[in-house]
Amino acid sequence: MDMLRIVIRWYAALLRWLLVIAVGVLIVPVSLQIFSRYTELIPAYIWTEEMARFLFVWMIMIGAMLGIYEGRHFEVDVWPRLAPRAQAALRLVSNLAVLGFALVFVWAGWYFTRFAWNRISELAELPLWLIHMAWPIAGLTWLLFTGEQIYDNLRTLVTGQVPRDMDEAPDAGARGGSAT
């Protein structure tokens, strides 16, 4: 499991960098849209709106993947501070809900991507599967990250001991972060 945790941490780090890059690249088409709308200095580019939309979708999906990894997604604080086993049981319920959504994203995303496989976007003429594959990739990533969290929560439920990389706080996810 230690090797898998290392791979998961590297994957999460890669996702963070991809998110930073996507935000940085998004600045270009959005800036071109703004400048072309209010000045005559540059022509109005048609592809910028579509490129911005594609990047925005990927930013949302990568952010959702990282939210699951950090335990800051789909979590609501309504319970008082609980014992480790009770907290692990509540987290398992949350993990199972995320697992359900992940399976839907994988299954529906696969069909969504297959539907767009031989299609191109109207303006930028980009392959549509580039944007559609964000859904099954997000679902597979959620399965990976949630699987690790389920393992940790089951271990806490059985042993009563909180793994060293988890926090006991009711609002903390598997990464020990706080949702607030």
N, C-alpha and C positions, 0 to 999 in steps of 0.2 A: 504493500500500500504506500510505502514511502516514495518509491519511484513514481507511482501514479500521482501522488501529491506534488512532486517536483514538476512533472509534466503539466499538471493543472495550473500550477503557479506561473510557469513559463507561458502557457497559453493565455492566462489572464493578463500577464504583462504585455504580450503581443497585442491583445485586444485593446489595452489602454493606449498603446502607441498608434494603433490603427484609428482609434477614436480621435486622438490628437491630430493625426494627419488629415482625417476626414474634415475636421473643423477648420484646419488651416486651408485645405483645398477649397472648402465651401466659400471661403471669403472671396475667392477670385470670381466665380460666376455671379455671385450676389452683388459684388462691387461693380462688375461690368453692367449688370442690369440697372443699378442705381444711376451710374454715370451716363449711360446711354439714354436713360429716360429723361434726365434733367439737363443734359448738355448736348451740343451738336459736335463735340470733339471726337467722339467715337460712334460708330454705327450701332444700331440696335441689333444685338446678336440674338438669334432665335434659339440657339442651343442652350443658352445659359439657364433658362427656366427649367428645362428638363434635367440638366446636369445638377442643378441645385436640388431638385426634387429627389433624384437618385441618391445623392450624398446625404440628404436629410433622412431618407428612409434607412440607409445604412447606419447613420449616426444613432438613430432611435434604437435600432436592433442591437448594435454593439453596446449601447448604454444599458439596454435591458439585460443583455448577457452579463455585463459587469455588475449590474444590480443584484442579480441572482448570486453571483460569486461572492459578493461582499455581504450578502444577507440583508440588503436594504430595499429589496423589492417585494411587494405583496405582503408586507408585514404591518400589522396594526397593534398598537400597545393598548390593550384593554384589561390586562390581567395585572394584579400586583406582583411583586417579586416572589417567585416561586422557588421551591427546592429544585435541584438539578434534574431529578427524574421527571417531575411534573413539567418543568420547562422543556425538557427533551420531548415529552409526549405532545405538547402543544406545537413544538417546531415540526414534529413528524406530520401532524395534521396539515400544517402549512406546506411542508415538503410534498405531501401527496397531492395537494391542489396544484402546486407548480408542476409536478410530474404529469398530471392530467393535461395541463395547458401545453407542456412540452410535447407530449405525444400528439396532440392536435396540430401543433405547429409543424411537426415532422411529417405527419400523414398528409394534412391539407397542403402544406408547403411543397411537398413532393409533386402533387398533382398540379398545383399552381405553377411550379417551375416547368413541368413537362408541357403544360398548356402554352407557355411562352417560349419554348425552346427554339422554334424556328421563326420567331417574330422579331421585328426591330421597332424601336421607338420612332415616332413620326418625325420629330424635328432633328434630333442628334443622330439618328440612325444607329443607335447603340442596341446590342442584343438585349431583349427584355429579360432573358434569364439571369442577366447580371444583377438586376434588382430583385427579381422574384426569388432567387436562391437565398436571400437574406432570411426568409421564414424557416426553411428546413435547417439552415445552419444555426439559427437562433435556437430552434427546438432541440437539436442535437447537443448544443452547448449547454442548454438548461438541463438536459438529461445528465450530462457529465458532472456539472457543478452540483446539481441536486442529489445525484447519487452519492457524491462525497459527503454532503451534509446529512443525508439519510444514514449513511454508515456511522458518522460521528454521533448522531442523535440516538441511534439504536445502541451504540456502545455505552452512551451515558445512561440510557434507560436500563440496560442490563447491569452495568457495574455501579451506577450511581456516581461515577467519577467523570468530571468534565474534561474532555481532551485539552491538552495544553494550548492549542491554537483557537479554542473557543472561549467566550466570555460567558459568565453566568447571568449577566444582566438580562432582564426580560426583553429589552429592545435590541440586543446584540445578535448579529447573525453569526454564521460559521467563521467569519474572518475576525470576530471579536470587535467589530465596529459597532457604532451606535446608529440607530435609525433616525435619531433626532439631530 
